[in-house]
Amino acid sequence: GQDALSLSVNRAVVEKGKVVVVAAGNSGDDQSTVGSPGAAARAITVGAVAEWSAPTGAPNHSDGVYLAYFSSRGPTLDGRTKPDVASPGVTITAAQAGTTSGYVTFSGTSMATPFVSGTVALGLQAHTSWTPDDVRSAIEGTAQDRGPTGKDNDWGAGLLDGYGFVARAEGTTGLTAFPANTRVQGTVADHGTWTRDFTVGSGDLAIPIGATIIIDGAPECVLGFPGFCFEYNWGPDLDAELLDPSGTVIASSTCAAGAECGIGRQETLHAMPTTAGTYTIRVSPYEGDPFFGRGGSFGIDLSTGPVGGSPPPPPPPPPPPAKTMHVGDLDGTAVRNANKRWTATVTIRV
């Protein structure tokens, strides 16, 4: 945040009273990938997420909510938390430059940033005396938290809530109805398997399942020689799968080797549910080179239906084993109890 461009952003905010909204960048899931001018202390820096509202089959459909793997992360080199907020930046349809009727669909934090800029403009129209600090406070204060509690270096303060921000600017209240979010911490043993079950109701089949898995660890050199490294991978290397109620794998994430991958710090699962019932997230360490089955800990943000409701409950425990009742002493093992009298109604199905 001490480069010329970042310092210029800071001066525009402090000396000219401008609200500066910038993209975090698309350098991926490793720590401290946010670049200039996103690292500027006074900028409102925007990360990218996938959202859920476009219909299945539309060019701008994405199975959100999940954090885009390419979205740059903090902290800055001087230790500040970035990004500041996250907004839709996966398969966003916008007007095509140089045309009068064309549209394009792209992904990137540059597609996410206009959502925040437009929201800020609406808020300033409603509250013309707000300062840049007031705007930042309201943007972060109305964001719907994701990731660890509070502002963090992946999601920032959380998901942009345009309705909530403008309502605060107008002096009223309100918020956007997002899909339910469940925050889960997990640990998988070396060569082991970790699972988490969750329920999707029949009324929530139009809402995508999205899981953002951030792995605790560090970048480790996988190709190099003493004193120099050509290639780093995030260690440990954990893979994830999403299973439907029949046990069929409907989504998988195998970073850093698969699609939608950066350095391998984030695994991403997303799919449209097709049937109500119990779904399962399964996490296991990659058994191959370079970490050979090493386990580790991770955090999951799980997004599902209902929209605007509570997180889905875990599935009920299995029923206890059926008890055997001897009726009419058919096997000759009953014991007569002369001191007690009881009655019961028994239905026998053959």
Secondary structure, 3 states (H helix, E strand, C coil): CCCHHHHHHHHHHHHHCCCCEEECCCCCCCCCCCCCCCCCCCCEEEEEEECCCCCCCCCCCCCCCEECCCCCCCCCCCCCCCCCEEEECCCEEEECCCCCCCEEEECCHHHHHHHHHHHHHHHHHHCCCCCHHHHHHHHHHHCECCCCCCCECCCECCECCHHHHHHHHHCCCCCCCCEEEEEEEEEECCCCCEEEEEEECHHHCCCCEEEEEEECCEEEEEEEECCEEEEEEEECCEEEEEECCCCCEEEEECCCCCCCCCCCCEEEEEECCCCCEEEEEEEEECCCCCCCCCCEEEEEEEEEEEECCCCCCCCCCCCCCCCCCCCCCCCCCCCCCCCCCCCCCCCCCC
